[in-house]
Amino acid sequence: MSRTVSRFAHPQLPQEPVSGAERPFQLSLFDFRPEYRLVCLPMVGLHGNAFQRVMGAVKPTMVLDTRRFPTFDLTDLDRSAAFRFLETCALPYVHRHIKLGAPGDHRARWGLRAEATRVVTEVVSDRLSAGFSIAVLLHGRTDIEVLDAALRHSDADRGSRYVVEPPDAYGFAPPSSMRWHI
């Protein structure tokens, strides 16, 4: 038993196969955009020696401070000593406040996402080429998760990709009194 196969064609569409140059834009299977590593340091409860140790291990190309009030009231490290350390390491310091509170609704989430993307892109695109790491100073541990959620989305029109890394990957563990539960 044979079945009749009907082929329907639209009169305005070409019947021959379309060449690769004429195809509409399609995203690649792999993300080939330039990647920046954002190594986040929660400054609450951080010891000054741990700050210097992590900065030495990460070897960032710049420091982005997102806290509202950029204080360096760390044990064994004050503001002037911190800036001397950054100057010795030849690290540019940029302060741009990002309000990283947990968003309450979708509107606040999209606003946070837009602000975080704008600030990070503005700071990074002016100063760095791809593949470098940026040390991001945050207030607390929960700010890492909020920043990661804000920058995680992959927009095809965004020219670069940001990978948010916690300081745990570089041997930073908070003191036992400052252990956080996520």
HELIX and SHEET records of a PDB file:
HELIX    1   1 GLY A   20  GLU A   22  5                                   3    
HELIX    2   2 GLY A   48  VAL A   58  1                                  11    
HELIX    3   3 ARG A   79  THR A   88  1                                  10    
HELIX    4   4 HIS A  106  ARG A  127  1                                  22    
HELIX    5   5 ARG A  141  LEU A  151  1                                  11    
HELIX    6   6 PRO A  167  TYR A  170  5                                   4    
HELIX    7   7 SER A  176  MET A  178  5                                   3    
SHEET    1   A 5 TYR A  93  HIS A  95  0                                        
SHEET    2   A 5 MET A  62  ASP A  65  1                                        
SHEET    3   A 5 SER A 133  LEU A 138  1                                        
SHEET    4   A 5 GLU A  35  PRO A  42  1                                        
SHEET    5   A 5 ARG A 161  GLU A 165  1                                        
END                                                                             
